[in-house]
C-alpha cells in the first residue's frame, strides 16, 4: 500500500512507480493493471484537489472489476500548507485493504506525512 500511496503522490511518474514496485508485494494494488492504476491515480487526484471533507470518490474498472475509494476524512493546515487525512480502500482479485494517511502539499505536490512529522510541525 505504501507504494500505491507513493505513486499517488508522484501522480503517475513512471520512474517513481518502478522505484517502489517491491513494496506492492501481496497487496490488492499489486494486482492492478495499467488501466486500474491510471483510474486509481485519477481518483486520488480528484479526492485530494477537489473533494470536500467527509466525501468519498470511487473508481471501478469494468474490465478487471478492480475498484477503490478515497475518502477525505478532514482537511487541516500543517507544515506551512494544506493537508488532508484520507482513507484509501482498494479491492482486487479477492484482496481488500484499507488504510488512513496524512498528506500535505509541499512545493505544490502532495506528500505523505507521518504523525511524528505533524507533531514536530506544531
SULFENCOR-V308351 format. One record per residue. N is the residue number from 1. SS is DSSP state (a for helix, b for strand, c for the rest). PSI is psi in whole degrees, 0 to 359 (999 if undefined). OMEGA is omega in degrees with one decimal (none if undefined). Layout:
N,SS,PSI,OMEGA / N,SS,PSI,OMEGA
//
This chain:
1,c,328,179.4 / 2,a,324,176.4 / 3,a,316,-178.5 / 4,a,318,178.5 / 5,a,319,177.7 / 6,a,319,178.0 / 7,a,319,179.4 / 8,a,318,-177.7 / 9,a,323,176.4 / 10,a,345,179.4 / 11,c,61,169.2 / 12,c,25,172.7 / 13,c,116,-176.4 / 14,a,316,178.5 / 15,a,323,179.0 / 16,a,320,179.3 / 17,a,314,-178.8 / 18,a,322,-178.1 / 19,a,325,-174.7 / 20,c,9,-172.2 / 21,a,323,-177.0 / 22,a,339,-179.1 / 23,a,348,-177.5 / 24,a,352,-175.0 / 25,c,130,174.7 / 26,c,18,176.7 / 27,c,163,175.1 / 28,a,320,-177.6 / 29,a,337,177.4 / 30,a,334,-177.8 / 31,a,0,178.4 / 32,c,138,169.4 / 33,c,182,-177.2 / 34,a,321,-179.9 / 35,a,319,175.8 / 36,a,313,-177.9 / 37,a,317,177.8 / 38,a,317,179.7 / 39,a,319,177.2 / 40,a,312,-178.3 / 41,a,319,176.1 / 42,a,318,179.5 / 43,a,318,179.4 / 44,a,317,177.4 / 45,a,315,-179.3 / 46,a,315,-179.7 / 47,a,313,-176.3 / 48,a,325,-173.4 / 49,a,339,-171.7 / 50,a,339,-168.8 / 51,c,129,177.7 / 52,c,167,177.9 / 53,c,148,177.8 / 54,c,26,176.5 / 55,b,151,-178.4 / 56,b,137,169.7 / 57,b,146,-177.8 / 58,b,164,178.3 / 59,b,156,172.6 / 60,b,134,176.5 / 61,c,112,-178.0 / 62,c,338,179.7 / 63,c,317,-176.4 / 64,c,343,-174.9 / 65,c,12,174.0 / 66,c,148,-176.4 / 67,b,170,178.9 / 68,b,173,-179.9 / 69,b,151,167.8 / 70,b,122,177.9 / 71,b,126,175.6 / 72,b,111,-179.3 / 73,b,319,177.8 / 74,b,156,174.2 / 75,b,146,179.9 / 76,b,169,177.9 / 77,b,135,176.0 / 78,b,157,175.9 / 79,c,33,177.0 / 80,c,17,-178.7 / 81,b,185,-179.5 / 82,b,136,-179.9 / 83,b,160,175.9 / 84,b,142,167.9 / 85,b,126,-176.8 / 86,b,153,172.6 / 87,b,125,-178.9 / 88,b,125,178.2 / 89,b,130,175.8 / 90,b,145,178.2 / 91,b,132,177.9 / 92,b,131,175.0 / 93,c,50,175.6 / 94,c,357,177.5 / 95,b,139,-179.9 / 96,b,134,177.8 / 97,b,148,-178.7 / 98,b,132,179.4 / 99,b,151,174.6 / 100,b,143,-179.1 / 101,b,151,170.1 / 102,b,132,178.3 / 103,b,140,177.3 / 104,b,150,175.8 / 105,b,122,177.9 / 106,b,121,-177.6 / 107,c,39,176.2 / 108,c,2,179.9 / 109,b,145,177.1 / 110,b,130,-178.8 / 111,b,142,174.6 / 112,b,134,-179.0 / 113,b,129,179.9 / 114,c,162,177.8 / 115,a,323,-179.8 / 116,a,324,176.5 / 117,a,321,179.0 / 118,a,321,178.4 / 119,a,319,179.2 / 120,a,329,-176.9 / 121,a,345,-177.9 / 122,c,999,none
//
